[in-house]
């Protein structure tokens, strides 16, 4: 167990006590991986999610308790949400939007009850109803904007597979072919119509895809070609002569 934890820590760049709240706030509107987040800023509009969600969670728990209903399952959801989120907030020195999705999904359960309670109260108060509608419309506008932002990021990032495949085709890599690299060799190979394998696979490779690293010893004499215009910089391919 200790060795597995140590290996997991190495994979994450060394897990240690660190305050990464700002990094997670910065990552709410992208990029896909905030590692590091230097040069990016916190978008004030998206912070409303972190303000609105806890308020609704507290309201949902309070309403359930006031109604005399069992709230054990809701507290369990909150406890699990906190337990799965704390390591990312205080141990991992970088952020990505996907890291906190399980916590959000669990907190939405009591938050939904809080929103229903607010809606019932708003039926008896016009000012409260107007305020609630404005808050929900503002939240929907922010979330729609974020969906469009992340779709754009995903499209540009996935476009790298097409750009890498184009460089491979321009240099004679055609099926049947075998591409080696890290885990990202799999989608690139699929896009190029090739098979994929890890660097340690004994089968002879047609090409190797690289990002900010040198080719393995057996491919160091192969022609190395940069991939221009990528969303994530630093891609190159080494093609068997």
Helices and strands as residue ranges (DSSP letters): H 2-11, H 21-27, G 44-47, H 48-66, H 72-90, G 97-100, H 101-122, H 126-170, E 178-180, H 185-192, E 195-197, E 207-211, G 217-219, E 223-226, E 235-239
